[in-house]
Amino acid sequence: MPEKVDRIPGSALSQLDWVELSNGTPWFFSNDEMKKLGTKPETLRAYAHTYAKAGGFKFRTKLTKDGLFVQSKG
């Protein structure tokens, strides 16, 4: 019998408050935080850029050994 789950793995990115994340403040997603979200930095970066494109602005991103920085611009 299949197991009932709350959501498909990886869909946690859509649950983030992207309105707040796009307020111009720099945000840092640590490697541990991304692991909790069940995502990779590349996927988070792609999701941010897709969200920004739909909203008519851009996200600046910077990947480091410790995690991913994101900041909206424009």
N, C-alpha and C positions, 0 to 999 in steps of 0.2 A: 504494500500500500504506500503511495507517495506521502511525503511529509508536508504538512501545511507550514508555510513560512510567512513572515511579515512583509518581506520585500525581496526582490531579486538582488543578489549580491552586486555591489558596484553602483546601485541606484541611490546611494546616500548623497552623492554630489548634488542631485536635484533637490534634496531636502535642506541644503545649506541656505542661509539667508543671503542670497546674491544681491539683493538691494543694499543691504548693509555692507557687504564686501565690495561693492562698487561705489562707495562714498568718497573715494579719493585717499583714504587712509591706507598706509601699507599694512599688509597682513602677512603673517608667517605661518605656514603649515609645516610642522616638524615631521620628520619621517615616521615617528610614533603616531602622530595624529592621522597621517595618511593611511597608515596600517590599520588604525581603528576604523577609518572610513571605508576600508577595503578597496583602496585605489592606489594607483601609481602616480608619480609626479607628472608624467607625460599626459595621463588621462585628465588630471586636474587642470593642467595648463590648457589642454585642448578645450575642455568644458568652459573654462573662463573666457577664452578667446571667442568661442561660439556664442556665449551669452552676451559678451560685449558687442560683437558684430550685430546681433539682433537688436541691441539697444542703441546702436549708432555711436559707440565710443570704443575705446581700446583698453586692454589690460597690459601693463608692463609686468613681465615675470622674470624671475632670476632663480635658477636652480643652483643650490650649493650642496655640499656634502651632508649638511644638517637638515635640509628641507627645501621648501619652495616659498619664495616671496611673491606676492601678487599685489598690484596697485592699479586702480583704474586711472585713466588719464583722458582728458578731453571730454 
